[in-house]
Amino acid sequence: MSIENRVDATAKNIEGKAQEMLGEITGNPQDKAEGKIKQVEANVQHTAENIKDELKNQIDRA
């Protein structure tokens, strides 16, 4: 598990939410879409870290 990767993913998620909200406020569909993309990327990063953690746990138990 990499804390740095999780922190980066969390920061990207927050940035994406802020950008999506800004897009909603300003009516800019591009900002809104880019914000959603950043949130999806963050979720993928978190999932990858979860998989790494689970694999490490399985290896440690073997």
C-alpha positions in Angstrom: 0.0 0.0 0.0 1.3 3.4 -0.9 0.0 6.2 1.2 1.4 8.6 -1.4 -0.8 7.0 -4.1 -3.8 7.1 -1.9 -3.2 10.8 -1.1 -2.8 11.6 -4.7 -6.0 9.8 -5.6 -7.9 11.6 -2.8 -6.5 15.0 -4.0 -7.5 14.2 -7.6 -11.0 13.3 -6.4 -11.4 16.5 -4.5 -10.1 18.5 -7.4 -12.5 16.7 -9.7 -15.5 17.5 -7.5 -14.5 21.1 -7.3 -14.1 21.3 -11.1 -17.4 19.6 -11.7 -19.1 22.0 -9.3 -17.5 25.0 -10.9 -18.7 23.7 -14.3 -22.2 23.5 -12.9 -22.1 27.0 -11.5 -20.6 28.6 -14.6 -22.5 26.4 -17.0 -19.3 25.1 -18.6 -19.9 21.6 -19.7 -16.2 21.0 -20.4 -15.2 21.7 -16.8 -18.1 19.6 -15.6 -17.0 16.6 -17.7 -13.3 17.0 -16.9 -14.2 17.1 -13.2 -16.1 13.8 -13.5 -13.2 12.2 -15.4 -10.8 13.2 -12.6 -13.1 11.5 -10.1 -13.2 8.3 -12.1 -9.4 8.3 -12.4 -9.2 8.8 -8.6 -11.6 5.8 -8.1 -9.4 3.7 -10.4 -6.3 4.6 -8.4 -8.0 3.7 -5.1 -9.2 0.4 -6.6 -5.7 -0.4 -7.8 -4.3 0.3 -4.3 -7.0 -1.9 -2.8 -6.0 -4.7 -5.2 -2.3 -4.3 -4.3 -3.2 -4.5 -0.6 -5.3 -7.6 -1.1 -2.6 -9.3 -3.1 0.0 -8.5 -0.5 -2.2 -9.9 2.2 -2.7 -13.1 0.2 1.0 -13.5 -0.3 1.7 -12.8 3.4 -0.8 -15.5 4.4 0.7 -18.1 2.1 
